[in-house]
Amino acid sequence: MPPACTLELKVIPSAPKDAVGGWLGAVLKVKIHAPALDGRANEALVGFLAGQLGLPRRAVALVRGDKSRHKVLRIEGLAADEARRRLGG
């Protein structure tokens, strides 16, 4: 069975640019340029983090927090420690 993990995020929509803002304990702060309208920020978030992790977009899915700034993503293909390392942790 391939590795998988979940990742807790605090997302800041409508930021000047997409960027990883760093770790707040076990929570990753991510800035997304897209506005929080019609799911645009969620779509941009999934695509951005898939790129940062070097994974295909289908390997990253929003599990919880569709309309919240606090979100949980499921990442297929990486263990938690490797995902954290790739995101600057």
C-alpha positions, 0 to 999 in steps of 0.5 A: 500500500503506498504511503498517504498522510493528512495535512492541516492548513491555515489558508489565506485567500486573496494574497498577493501571490501563492506561497507557503507561509511556514509552519505554526506547530503542526499547521501549515500556513499557505497564502493563495492568490485566488479569492475565496469565491465559488471554490476558486481558492480551494482549487488553487490551493490543491494545484499549488500544493501538488506542485510544491510536493512534486505530485500529480494534482489527483494525489491531493484532495480536500477532506475538510474545511471547504468553506473555512480557512482551516482545512485538511488535505489528504496526500497520496504517495507521501508519508507525513515526514516527507511531505513536511520536508518538501514543504519546508518543515 
